Amino acid sequence: MKMKGKIVLLFLMCALPFYAGAQTNNTPASDSLKTVSDAKKKTAPLLRAMKNKVAGSYNFWLYTPEGYDKQDTTAKEFPLVVFLHGRSLCGKDLEKVRRYGTIDALERGRKIPAVVLAPQNPGETWNPKKLCAILDYLKEECPYDTTRVYVLGMSLGGYGTMDFVADCPDRVAAAIALCGGTTKKDITGMGEVPLWIIHGTADKRVSVKASQVVVNELEEKHLNSRLRYEWIIGASHSYLARYFYMEKVYEWLFIHSTKDEGRPVNTEINISKEDQTSAYTGWSKKANIKTIR
């Protein structure tokens, strides 16, 4: 009996430190496993060529940022940026869309914490219905925050931006139209969205008058409470391409949401001359983005 007692006592002495440690550890085993699982789920930036995915619409590039996982509920917390290119990138070669703009900025290293959609126009006026079809497709394929959809475009894309806002103001949280105009007769919808119109006064491809016509009509109809506009003195058509590379541009967009009461336009973030001149500098030349063609 004495021997058995010593064995039991020895067992208890060895087991006590382990037991005490288990009692003082406040992290449940399930939480520990979850932490490991979350670490494994961290994803890298991905750029995919999406061809013939939406019947009757455009082919497009789709970018998902670091940490995006469509299977995770947090995927719907990421905003969506829609980049609409100009006429020089039109066609059937999707690689052309990477020459300038938001996708090029990402590949050069600009950090944009959002899903990015960059469709390719075959050579016509941008069609809002076709763009909406892609947005609907992405709700399942690549979930995003539907209250934070942003559109920015240049030249033909500037027209597309204003046209899209005019037709679908309830789907756009904010928009920036560079050296564009509109093809719409009814522009009432533009008055419902925080809209920033920017044009160079020395633009020889698309006259600044194309943007001024829109601004004047919105002001005459008292639909300008959410409007910002800026005429860049002496700026040429191509000069405005640098706006796609500025961090402040995306900061301005992301500050808006369709859930904002009254949907006010932000006027505190401004683009200075220094911002313009340094637009192509300040980040690495090549980002580590996996590309699937």
MIBA-118435 format. One line per 5 residues: their letters; for each residue x, y, z of N, C-alpha, C. Coordinates in nm, 2 decimals. Atoms other than C-alpha are relative to their C-alpha. Example, Ala and Ser with C-alpha at 12.3 -4.5 7.8 and 13.67 -1.06 7.14 Angstrom:
<pts>
as	0.09:-0.12:0.00:1.23:-0.45:0.78:0.09:0.12:0.00 | -0.09:-0.11:0.00:1.37:-0.11:0.71:-0.08:0.11:0.08
</pts>
This chain:
<pts>
mkmkg	0.08:-0.12:0.00:0.00:0.00:0.00:0.09:0.13:0.00 | -0.09:-0.11:0.00:0.29:0.23:0.08:0.06:0.03:-0.13 | -0.06:-0.02:0.13:0.44:0.18:-0.26:-0.10:0.06:-0.09 | 0.11:-0.05:0.08:0.10:0.24:-0.43:-0.02:0.15:0.03 | 0.02:-0.14:-0.03:0.06:0.57:-0.24:0.11:0.09:-0.05
kivll	-0.11:-0.08:0.05:0.41:0.69:-0.34:-0.02:0.02:-0.15 | 0.02:-0.01:0.15:0.32:0.61:-0.71:-0.11:0.11:-0.03 | 0.10:-0.10:0.02:0.00:0.81:-0.69:0.04:0.14:0.03 | -0.05:-0.13:-0.04:0.17:1.10:-0.51:0.10:0.05:-0.11 | -0.09:-0.04:0.10:0.44:1.10:-0.78:-0.07:0.04:-0.13
flmca	0.08:-0.04:0.12:0.18:1.11:-1.06:-0.06:0.13:0.02 | 0.06:-0.13:-0.02:0.00:1.40:-0.90:0.10:0.11:-0.01 | -0.10:-0.11:0.00:0.32:1.60:-0.86:0.04:0.03:-0.14 | -0.04:-0.02:0.14:0.41:1.55:-1.23:-0.11:0.06:-0.08 | 0.11:-0.05:0.08:0.06:1.62:-1.35:-0.04:0.14:0.04
lpfya	0.05:-0.13:-0.05:0.00:1.93:-1.14:0.04:0.12:-0.08 | -0.04:-0.11:0.08:0.21:2.18:-1.34:-0.07:0.01:-0.13 | 0.08:0.00:0.12:0.04:2.08:-1.66:-0.14:0.04:0.02 | 0.14:-0.03:-0.02:-0.30:2.10:-1.51:-0.02:0.15:0.04 | 0.01:-0.14:-0.04:-0.23:2.44:-1.35:0.02:0.09:-0.12
gaqtn	-0.02:-0.08:0.12:-0.10:2.57:-1.69:-0.13:0.00:-0.08 | 0.12:0.01:0.08:-0.42:2.45:-1.86:-0.11:0.09:0.06 | 0.10:-0.08:-0.07:-0.63:2.63:-1.60:0.03:0.15:-0.02 | -0.03:-0.15:0.02:-0.44:2.97:-1.64:0.00:0.05:-0.14 | 0.01:-0.04:0.14:-0.46:2.97:-2.02:-0.14:0.03:-0.03
ntpas	0.14:-0.05:0.03:-0.77:3.17:-2.11:-0.04:-0.02:-0.14 | 0.03:0.01:0.14:-0.75:3.09:-2.48:-0.06:-0.14:-0.03 | 0.06:0.14:0.03:-0.99:2.80:-2.57:0.07:-0.06:-0.12 | -0.07:0.07:0.11:-0.85:2.54:-2.80:-0.06:0.03:-0.14 | 0.07:-0.04:0.12:-1.11:2.63:-3.06:0.05:0.13:-0.06
dslkt	-0.05:-0.13:0.04:-0.98:2.99:-3.07:0.14:-0.01:-0.06 | -0.13:0.01:0.05:-0.63:2.88:-3.11:0.00:-0.06:-0.14 | 0.01:0.06:0.13:-0.72:2.66:-3.41:-0.05:0.11:-0.10 | 0.06:-0.11:0.09:-0.92:2.96:-3.55:0.12:0.09:-0.04 | -0.11:-0.09:0.03:-0.61:3.18:-3.53:0.10:-0.06:-0.10
vsdak	-0.08:0.07:0.10:-0.40:2.92:-3.72:-0.07:0.00:-0.13 | 0.08:0.00:0.12:-0.68:2.89:-3.97:0.00:0.13:-0.07 | 0.00:-0.14:0.06:-0.70:3.27:-4.02:0.14:0.03:-0.07 | -0.13:-0.03:0.06:-0.32:3.28:-4.08:0.02:-0.07:-0.13 | -0.01:0.07:0.13:-0.34:3.02:-4.35:-0.08:0.06:-0.11
kktap	0.10:-0.06:0.10:-0.63:3.20:-4.52:0.05:0.13:-0.06 | -0.05:-0.13:0.05:-0.43:3.52:-4.58:0.04:-0.02:-0.15 | -0.02:0.01:0.15:-0.43:3.57:-4.96:0.09:0.11:-0.05 | -0.09:-0.10:0.07:-0.19:3.75:-5.19:-0.09:0.07:-0.11 | 0.07:-0.07:0.11:-0.30:4.01:-5.45:-0.01:-0.08:-0.12
llram	0.02:0.08:0.12:-0.44:3.86:-5.76:-0.07:0.08:-0.11 | 0.06:-0.06:0.12:-0.52:3.99:-6.11:-0.04:-0.10:-0.10 | 0.06:0.11:0.09:-0.74:3.78:-6.34:-0.06:0.07:-0.12 | 0.06:-0.03:0.12:-0.83:3.82:-6.70:-0.14:-0.07:-0.01 | 0.14:0.06:0.00:-1.21:3.76:-6.72:-0.06:0.02:-0.14
knkva	0.05:-0.01:0.13:-1.32:3.68:-7.07:-0.13:-0.08:-0.02 | 0.12:0.07:0.03:-1.67:3.59:-7.19:-0.07:-0.05:0.13 | 0.06:0.04:-0.12:-1.79:3.58:-6.83:-0.15:0.05:0.02 | 0.13:-0.07:-0.01:-2.09:3.81:-6.86:-0.06:0.02:-0.14 | 0.05:0.00:0.13:-2.30:3.75:-7.17:-0.05:0.14:-0.04
gsynf	0.04:-0.13:0.05:-2.35:4.07:-7.38:0.07:0.11:0.06 | -0.07:-0.11:-0.07:-2.11:4.27:-7.17:0.14:0.00:-0.04 | -0.14:-0.02:0.03:-1.74:4.35:-7.16:0.09:-0.11:0.06 | -0.11:0.07:-0.06:-1.43:4.14:-7.10:0.07:0.10:0.10 | -0.05:-0.10:-0.10:-1.25:4.28:-6.79:0.12:-0.07:0.08
wlytp	-0.09:0.04:-0.10:-0.96:4.26:-6.55:-0.06:0.01:0.13 | 0.06:0.00:-0.13:-1.05:4.17:-6.20:0.12:-0.01:0.10 | -0.10:0.00:-0.10:-0.81:4.26:-5.91:-0.06:-0.02:0.14 | 0.04:0.02:-0.14:-0.85:4.13:-5.56:0.13:0.03:0.09 | -0.12:-0.04:-0.08:-0.62:4.28:-5.29:0.04:-0.10:0.10
egydk	-0.06:0.09:-0.10:-0.41:4.11:-5.02:-0.11:-0.01:0.11 | 0.09:0.03:-0.11:-0.63:3.94:-4.76:-0.14:-0.02:-0.04 | 0.13:0.02:0.05:-0.93:3.91:-4.98:-0.03:-0.15:-0.02 | 0.04:0.14:0.01:-1.11:3.57:-4.96:-0.15:0.00:-0.02 | 0.14:0.00:0.03:-1.44:3.53:-5.13:-0.09:-0.09:0.09
qdtta	0.07:0.09:-0.09:-1.53:3.25:-4.89:-0.02:0.06:0.14 | 0.00:-0.07:-0.13:-1.49:3.48:-4.59:-0.11:0.11:0.00 | 0.11:-0.10:-0.01:-1.78:3.70:-4.48:0.06:0.14:-0.01 | -0.06:-0.13:0.01:-1.53:3.99:-4.46:0.03:0.05:-0.14 | -0.02:-0.04:0.14:-1.50:3.99:-4.84:-0.10:0.11:-0.03
kefpl	0.10:-0.10:0.03:-1.82:4.20:-4.85:0.04:0.14:0.07 | -0.04:-0.12:-0.06:-1.63:4.47:-4.65:0.09:0.08:-0.10 | -0.09:-0.06:0.10:-1.40:4.55:-4.95:-0.08:0.09:-0.10 | 0.07:-0.08:0.10:-1.51:4.84:-5.17:0.04:-0.04:-0.14 | -0.02:0.04:0.14:-1.52:4.81:-5.55:0.03:0.13:-0.08
vvflh	-0.03:-0.11:0.08:-1.34:5.05:-5.78:-0.01:-0.04:-0.15 | 0.02:0.03:0.14:-1.44:5.06:-6.15:0.08:0.10:-0.08 | -0.08:-0.08:0.08:-1.18:5.20:-6.39:-0.05:-0.01:-0.15 | 0.05:0.00:0.14:-1.31:5.31:-6.73:0.11:0.07:-0.09 | -0.11:-0.06:0.08:-1.03:5.37:-6.99:-0.05:0.09:-0.12
grslc	0.03:-0.08:0.12:-1.02:5.60:-7.29:0.01:-0.07:-0.13 | 0.01:0.06:0.13:-1.04:5.54:-7.66:0.13:-0.08:-0.04 | -0.13:0.07:0.04:-0.67:5.44:-7.70:0.01:-0.14:0.05 | -0.01:0.14:-0.05:-0.72:5.12:-7.50:-0.12:-0.08:-0.05 | 0.11:0.08:0.06:-1.03:5.01:-7.69:0.05:-0.12:-0.08
gkdle	-0.03:0.11:0.09:-1.03:4.68:-7.88:-0.04:-0.13:0.06 | 0.02:0.13:-0.05:-1.02:4.31:-7.81:0.12:-0.06:0.06 | -0.13:0.04:-0.06:-0.67:4.28:-7.67:-0.01:0.05:0.15 | 0.02:-0.04:-0.14:-0.73:4.29:-7.29:0.13:0.05:0.06 | -0.13:-0.05:-0.05:-0.36:4.35:-7.23:0.02:0.15:-0.01
kvrry	-0.01:-0.14:0.02:-0.40:4.70:-7.36:-0.05:0.08:0.12 | 0.06:-0.07:-0.11:-0.60:4.79:-7.05:0.10:0.02:0.11 | -0.11:-0.01:-0.10:-0.28:4.75:-6.84:0.10:0.12:-0.03 | -0.10:-0.10:0.04:-0.10:5.04:-7.02:0.00:0.12:0.09 | 0.00:-0.11:-0.10:-0.22:5.31:-6.79:-0.13:-0.01:0.08
gtida	0.12:0.00:-0.08:-0.48:5.37:-6.52:0.02:-0.07:0.13 | 0.00:0.07:-0.13:-0.57:5.19:-6.20:0.07:-0.13:0.00 | -0.07:0.13:0.00:-0.45:4.85:-6.30:0.15:0.02:-0.01 | -0.14:-0.03:0.01:-0.11:5.00:-6.41:0.05:0.05:0.13 | -0.04:-0.06:-0.13:-0.09:5.19:-6.08:0.02:-0.12:0.10
lergr	-0.02:0.12:-0.09:-0.14:4.86:-5.89:0.12:-0.08:-0.03 | -0.11:0.08:0.04:0.12:4.68:-6.09:0.13:0.08:0.02 | -0.12:-0.08:-0.04:0.37:4.97:-6.02:0.02:0.00:0.15 | -0.02:0.01:-0.15:0.31:4.92:-5.65:-0.09:0.09:0.08 | 0.10:-0.08:-0.07:0.03:5.16:-5.56:-0.09:-0.09:0.08
kipav	0.08:0.08:-0.08:-0.16:5.01:-5.27:-0.14:0.05:0.00 | 0.14:-0.04:0.00:-0.54:5.02:-5.32:-0.08:-0.11:0.06 | 0.07:0.10:-0.07:-0.73:4.83:-5.06:-0.15:-0.02:-0.05 | 0.13:0.02:0.06:-1.02:4.74:-5.29:0.00:-0.10:-0.11 | 0.01:0.08:0.12:-1.15:4.50:-5.55:0.00:0.10:-0.12
vlapq	-0.01:-0.10:0.12:-1.08:4.67:-5.89:-0.05:-0.07:-0.12 | 0.05:0.05:0.12:-1.28:4.61:-6.20:0.04:0.10:-0.12 | -0.04:-0.08:0.11:-1.13:4.73:-6.53:-0.04:-0.07:-0.13 | 0.06:0.06:0.12:-1.35:4.64:-6.83:0.07:0.06:-0.13 | -0.05:-0.05:0.12:-1.24:4.68:-7.19:-0.11:0.03:-0.10
npget	0.10:-0.05:0.09:-1.45:4.88:-7.43:0.05:-0.04:-0.14 | -0.04:0.04:0.14:-1.44:4.73:-7.79:0.01:0.12:-0.09 | -0.02:-0.11:0.09:-1.47:5.08:-7.94:-0.14:0.07:-0.02 | 0.13:-0.06:0.01:-1.81:5.23:-7.86:-0.02:0.09:0.13 | 0.04:-0.08:-0.12:-1.98:5.46:-7.60:-0.01:-0.10:0.12
wnpkk	0.02:0.09:-0.12:-1.96:5.30:-7.25:-0.15:-0.02:0.03 | 0.14:0.03:-0.02:-2.29:5.13:-7.18:-0.02:-0.03:0.15 | 0.03:0.02:-0.14:-2.42:5.16:-6.82:-0.06:-0.13:0.03 | 0.07:0.13:-0.02:-2.64:4.85:-6.86:0.10:-0.11:0.00 | -0.10:0.10:0.00:-2.34:4.64:-6.95:0.09:0.00:0.12
lcail	-0.08:-0.01:-0.12:-2.14:4.77:-6.66:-0.08:-0.05:0.12 | 0.08:0.05:-0.11:-2.43:4.70:-6.42:-0.01:-0.16:0.00 | 0.00:0.15:0.02:-2.44:4.34:-6.56:0.12:-0.06:0.07 | -0.12:0.05:-0.06:-2.08:4.29:-6.45:-0.01:0.02:0.15 | 0.01:-0.02:-0.15:-2.15:4.44:-6.10:-0.09:-0.11:0.06
dylke	0.09:0.11:-0.05:-2.44:4.19:-6.06:0.07:-0.13:0.00 | -0.08:0.12:0.00:-2.21:3.91:-6.17:0.10:-0.02:0.11 | -0.10:0.00:-0.11:-1.95:4.00:-5.92:-0.05:-0.02:0.14 | 0.06:0.02:-0.13:-2.19:3.99:-5.63:0.02:-0.14:0.04 | -0.02:0.14:-0.03:-2.16:3.62:-5.65:0.15:-0.05:-0.02
ecpyd	-0.14:0.04:0.04:-1.82:3.57:-5.82:0.10:0.06:0.09 | -0.10:-0.08:-0.08:-1.64:3.83:-5.61:-0.07:0.10:0.09 | 0.08:-0.09:-0.09:-1.84:3.97:-5.32:0.07:0.13:0.04 | -0.05:-0.13:-0.03:-1.79:4.34:-5.24:-0.10:0.08:0.07 | 0.10:-0.09:-0.07:-1.95:4.62:-5.04:-0.07:0.08:-0.10
ttrvy	0.08:-0.06:0.11:-2.23:4.73:-5.27:-0.03:0.15:0.04 | 0.02:-0.14:-0.04:-2.26:5.06:-5.07:0.12:0.08:-0.03 | -0.13:-0.07:0.03:-1.90:5.15:-5.17:0.05:-0.03:-0.13 | -0.04:0.02:0.14:-1.88:5.13:-5.55:0.04:0.13:-0.05 | -0.06:-0.13:0.04:-1.66:5.40:-5.70:0.04:-0.02:-0.15
vlgms	-0.03:0.00:0.14:-1.62:5.49:-6.07:0.09:0.12:-0.03 | -0.08:-0.11:0.05:-1.34:5.69:-6.23:0.05:-0.04:-0.14 | -0.04:0.02:0.14:-1.25:5.73:-6.60:0.05:0.12:-0.06 | -0.06:-0.11:0.08:-1.07:5.94:-6.85:-0.04:0.00:-0.14 | 0.03:-0.02:0.14:-1.16:6.08:-7.19:-0.13:-0.08:-0.03
lggyg	0.12:0.08:0.02:-1.41:5.82:-7.33:-0.05:-0.06:0.13 | 0.04:0.05:-0.13:-1.40:5.68:-6.98:-0.06:0.11:0.09 | 0.06:-0.11:-0.07:-1.48:6.02:-6.84:-0.14:0.02:-0.04 | 0.14:0.00:0.05:-1.79:6.02:-7.06:-0.07:-0.12:0.06 | 0.06:0.12:-0.06:-1.86:5.67:-6.94:-0.03:0.01:0.15
tmdfv	0.02:-0.03:-0.14:-1.83:5.78:-6.58:-0.12:0.08:0.02 | 0.12:-0.09:-0.02:-2.08:6.06:-6.61:-0.12:-0.07:-0.05 | 0.12:0.07:0.04:-2.32:5.85:-6.81:-0.04:-0.11:0.10 | 0.03:0.10:-0.10:-2.30:5.57:-6.56:-0.07:0.06:0.13 | 0.06:-0.07:-0.12:-2.37:5.81:-6.27:-0.14:0.05:-0.03
adcpd	0.13:-0.06:0.04:-2.65:5.97:-6.46:-0.11:-0.11:0.00 | 0.09:0.11:0.01:-2.82:5.63:-6.52:-0.02:-0.08:0.13 | 0.01:0.09:-0.12:-2.74:5.45:-6.20:0.06:0.06:0.13 | -0.05:-0.07:-0.11:-2.69:5.70:-5.92:-0.01:-0.08:0.13 | 0.02:0.08:-0.13:-2.81:5.45:-5.65:0.11:-0.11:0.01
rvaaa	-0.10:0.11:0.00:-2.52:5.21:-5.74:0.14:0.06:0.02 | -0.14:-0.06:0.00:-2.23:5.46:-5.72:0.01:0.09:0.13 | -0.02:-0.08:-0.12:-2.10:5.60:-5.39:0.07:0.13:-0.03 | -0.07:-0.13:0.04:-1.87:5.86:-5.56:0.07:-0.03:-0.13 | -0.06:0.02:0.13:-1.71:5.92:-5.90:0.09:0.12:-0.03
ialcg	-0.09:-0.10:0.06:-1.43:6.11:-6.07:0.00:-0.01:-0.15 | 0.00:0.00:0.14:-1.46:6.21:-6.43:0.11:0.09:-0.05 | -0.11:-0.08:0.05:-1.14:6.32:-6.60:-0.02:0.03:-0.15 | 0.01:-0.05:0.14:-1.15:6.52:-6.93:-0.11:-0.08:-0.08 | 0.11:0.07:0.06:-1.49:6.38:-7.02:-0.12:0.09:-0.04
gttkk	0.13:-0.07:0.03:-1.85:6.49:-7.08:-0.11:-0.10:0.02 | 0.11:0.10:-0.01:-2.18:6.31:-7.12:-0.08:-0.01:-0.13 | 0.08:0.02:0.12:-2.40:6.16:-7.39:-0.15:0.01:0.04 | 0.13:0.01:-0.05:-2.71:6.18:-7.17:-0.07:0.13:-0.01 | 0.08:-0.12:0.00:-2.99:6.43:-7.21:-0.05:0.03:0.14
ditgm	0.05:-0.02:-0.14:-3.12:6.37:-6.86:0.12:-0.03:0.09 | -0.12:0.02:-0.09:-2.83:6.43:-6.61:-0.04:0.01:0.14 | 0.05:-0.01:-0.14:-3.05:6.45:-6.30:0.07:-0.09:0.10 | -0.06:0.10:-0.08:-2.89:6.14:-6.16:0.14:0.05:0.05 | -0.13:-0.05:-0.05:-2.55:6.32:-6.14:-0.01:0.08:0.12
gevpl	0.02:-0.09:-0.12:-2.69:6.55:-5.88:-0.02:-0.08:0.13 | 0.03:0.08:-0.11:-2.75:6.26:-5.65:0.13:-0.07:0.06 | -0.12:0.07:-0.03:-2.39:6.14:-5.63:0.12:0.10:0.02 | -0.12:-0.08:-0.01:-2.07:6.30:-5.50:0.09:-0.02:-0.12 | -0.06:0.01:0.13:-1.91:6.38:-5.83:0.11:0.11:-0.02
wiihg	-0.11:-0.10:0.02:-1.57:6.54:-5.90:0.04:0.00:-0.15 | -0.03:-0.01:0.14:-1.52:6.66:-6.26:0.13:0.08:-0.01 | -0.13:-0.07:0.01:-1.17:6.76:-6.36:0.04:0.00:-0.15 | -0.04:-0.01:0.14:-1.05:6.89:-6.70:0.11:0.10:-0.02 | -0.10:-0.09:0.03:-0.75:7.06:-6.85:-0.04:0.10:-0.10
tadkr	0.04:-0.11:0.09:-0.79:7.40:-7.02:0.06:-0.01:-0.13 | -0.07:0.01:0.13:-0.54:7.31:-7.29:-0.02:-0.14:-0.07 | 0.03:0.13:0.06:-0.70:6.98:-7.38:-0.05:0.01:-0.14 | 0.03:-0.02:0.14:-0.71:6.95:-7.76:-0.08:-0.12:-0.05 | 0.07:0.12:0.04:-0.87:6.61:-7.78:-0.15:0.00:0.04
vsvka	0.13:-0.02:-0.05:-1.17:6.67:-7.56:-0.01:0.14:0.07 | 0.01:-0.14:-0.05:-1.25:7.04:-7.51:-0.05:0.00:0.14 | 0.04:-0.02:-0.14:-1.29:7.15:-7.15:-0.15:0.04:0.00 | 0.14:-0.04:0.01:-1.63:7.28:-7.27:-0.09:-0.12:0.02 | 0.08:0.12:-0.01:-1.76:6.92:-7.27:-0.03:-0.02:0.15
sqvvv	0.02:0.01:-0.14:-1.72:6.92:-6.89:-0.08:0.12:0.05 | 0.06:-0.12:-0.05:-1.83:7.28:-6.84:-0.15:0.00:-0.03 | 0.14:0.01:0.04:-2.16:7.21:-7.02:-0.08:-0.08:0.11 | 0.06:0.08:-0.11:-2.24:6.94:-6.75:-0.01:0.08:0.13 | -0.01:-0.08:-0.13:-2.13:7.17:-6.46:-0.11:0.11:-0.01
nelee	0.10:-0.11:0.01:-2.34:7.46:-6.59:-0.14:-0.05:0.01 | 0.14:0.05:-0.01:-2.65:7.25:-6.63:-0.04:-0.04:0.14 | 0.03:0.04:-0.13:-2.62:7.10:-6.29:-0.02:0.12:0.09 | 0.02:-0.12:-0.08:-2.58:7.45:-6.14:-0.13:0.07:-0.03 | 0.13:-0.06:0.04:-2.87:7.59:-6.34:-0.12:-0.07:0.06
khlns	0.11:0.08:-0.06:-3.09:7.31:-6.21:0.01:-0.02:0.15 | -0.03:0.01:-0.14:-2.96:7.35:-5.86:0.02:-0.15:0.05 | -0.03:0.14:-0.03:-2.83:6.99:-5.86:0.15:-0.01:0.03 | -0.14:0.00:-0.02:-2.48:7.09:-5.77:0.05:-0.01:0.15 | -0.04:0.01:-0.14:-2.47:7.04:-5.39:0.10:-0.11:0.03
rlrye	-0.10:0.11:-0.02:-2.27:6.72:-5.43:0.11:0.01:-0.11 | -0.09:-0.01:0.11:-2.06:6.85:-5.72:0.13:0.07:0.04 | -0.13:-0.07:0.00:-1.69:6.94:-5.73:0.05:0.00:-0.14 | -0.06:-0.01:0.13:-1.51:7.06:-6.04:0.12:0.08:0.00 | -0.13:-0.06:0.00:-1.17:7.18:-6.13:0.05:0.01:-0.14
wiiga	-0.06:-0.02:0.14:-1.02:7.33:-6.45:0.15:0.02:0.02 | -0.15:-0.01:-0.02:-0.64:7.26:-6.45:0.05:0.09:-0.11 | -0.05:-0.10:0.10:-0.49:7.57:-6.62:0.12:-0.05:-0.07 | -0.11:0.04:0.08:-0.27:7.48:-6.91:0.02:-0.15:-0.01 | -0.02:0.15:0.01:-0.31:7.10:-6.87:-0.05:-0.06:-0.13
shsyl	0.04:0.07:0.13:-0.32:6.88:-7.18:-0.09:-0.12:0.03 | 0.09:0.11:-0.01:-0.54:6.58:-7.24:0.07:-0.11:0.08 | -0.08:0.11:-0.07:-0.27:6.32:-7.13:0.04:0.03:0.14 | -0.04:-0.04:-0.14:-0.18:6.52:-6.82:-0.08:-0.06:0.10 | 0.09:0.05:-0.10:-0.48:6.40:-6.64:0.01:-0.15:0.03
aryfy	-0.02:0.15:-0.03:-0.38:6.03:-6.66:0.07:-0.02:0.13 | -0.07:0.01:-0.12:-0.16:6.10:-6.36:-0.09:-0.01:0.13 | 0.09:0.01:-0.12:-0.47:6.12:-6.13:-0.03:-0.15:0.04 | 0.03:0.14:-0.04:-0.51:5.74:-6.14:0.11:-0.05:0.09 | -0.12:0.05:-0.08:-0.17:5.71:-5.96:0.01:0.07:0.13
mekvy	-0.01:-0.08:-0.13:-0.24:5.95:-5.67:-0.08:-0.07:0.11 | 0.07:0.06:-0.12:-0.32:5.81:-5.33:-0.12:0.08:0.04 | 0.11:-0.08:-0.04:-0.54:6.10:-5.25:-0.13:-0.02:-0.08 | 0.12:0.03:0.09:-0.77:6.02:-5.54:-0.09:-0.11:0.06 | 0.07:0.11:-0.06:-0.86:5.69:-5.38:-0.05:0.03:0.14
ewlfi	0.04:-0.04:-0.14:-0.87:5.84:-5.03:-0.14:0.07:-0.01 | 0.12:-0.08:0.02:-1.13:6.08:-5.16:-0.12:-0.09:-0.03 | 0.11:0.09:0.04:-1.34:5.81:-5.32:-0.05:-0.08:0.12 | 0.04:0.09:-0.11:-1.33:5.58:-5.02:-0.07:0.06:0.12 | 0.06:-0.07:-0.11:-1.45:5.84:-4.78:-0.16:0.01:-0.01
hstkd	0.14:-0.01:0.03:-1.80:5.82:-4.94:-0.07:-0.14:0.00 | 0.08:0.12:0.00:-2.08:5.56:-4.91:-0.14:0.04:-0.03 | 0.14:-0.03:0.03:-2.43:5.54:-5.03:-0.09:0.00:0.12 | 0.07:-0.01:-0.13:-2.53:5.50:-4.67:0.02:0.13:0.08 | -0.02:-0.12:-0.06:-2.41:5.84:-4.58:-0.13:0.09:0.00
egrpv	0.12:-0.08:-0.01:-2.69:6.06:-4.45:0.01:0.13:-0.09 | 0.00:-0.12:0.09:-2.76:6.32:-4.72:0.11:-0.01:-0.11 | -0.10:0.03:0.10:-2.47:6.18:-4.92:0.09:0.13:-0.04 | -0.07:-0.12:0.02:-2.25:6.49:-4.88:0.13:-0.03:-0.08 | -0.13:0.01:0.07:-1.94:6.55:-5.10:0.11:0.05:0.08
ntein	-0.12:-0.05:-0.07:-1.60:6.57:-4.94:0.07:0.11:-0.07 | -0.07:-0.11:0.06:-1.43:6.90:-5.00:0.13:0.03:0.07 | -0.11:-0.02:-0.08:-1.15:6.86:-4.75:0.13:-0.06:-0.06 | -0.12:0.07:0.07:-0.92:6.63:-4.96:0.02:0.08:-0.13 | -0.03:-0.08:0.12:-0.76:6.84:-5.23:0.13:-0.05:-0.07
isked	-0.12:0.04:0.08:-0.51:6.76:-5.51:0.08:0.13:-0.03 | -0.09:-0.12:0.02:-0.22:7.01:-5.50:0.08:-0.02:-0.12 | -0.09:0.00:0.11:0.02:7.10:-5.77:0.12:-0.10:0.03 | -0.11:0.10:-0.04:0.29:6.90:-5.58:-0.05:-0.14:-0.02 | 0.05:0.13:0.02:0.06:6.60:-5.58:0.00:-0.04:-0.15
qtsay	0.01:0.02:0.14:0.02:6.63:-5.95:0.14:-0.03:-0.06 | -0.13:0.02:0.05:0.39:6.66:-6.02:0.07:-0.13:0.05 | -0.07:0.12:-0.05:0.49:6.37:-5.80:-0.09:-0.13:-0.01 | 0.09:0.11:0.01:0.21:6.14:-5.91:0.06:-0.14:-0.04 | -0.06:0.12:0.05:0.44:5.89:-6.08:0.12:-0.05:0.09
tgwsk	-0.12:0.04:-0.09:0.69:5.86:-5.79:-0.06:-0.04:0.14 | 0.04:0.02:-0.14:0.68:5.74:-5.43:-0.03:-0.14:0.03 | 0.03:0.14:-0.03:0.63:5.36:-5.46:0.09:-0.08:-0.09 | -0.09:0.09:0.08:0.81:5.06:-5.60:-0.04:-0.01:-0.14 | 0.03:0.00:0.14:0.83:5.00:-5.97:-0.08:-0.13:-0.04
kanik	0.08:0.12:0.03:0.68:4.65:-5.96:-0.05:-0.07:0.13 | 0.07:0.07:-0.12:0.43:4.49:-5.72:0.00:-0.15:-0.02 | 0.00:0.14:0.00:0.42:4.13:-5.63:-0.15:-0.05:-0.01 | 0.14:0.04:0.02:0.08:4.05:-5.79:0.00:-0.12:-0.10 | 0.01:0.12:0.09:0.00:3.71:-5.93:-0.11:0.03:-0.11
tir	0.09:-0.03:0.11:-0.16:3.74:-6.27:-0.04:-0.13:-0.08 | 0.05:0.12:0.07:-0.38:3.48:-6.44:-0.07:0.05:-0.13 | 0.06:-0.04:0.13:-0.45:3.54:-6.81:-0.09:-0.10:-0.05
</pts>
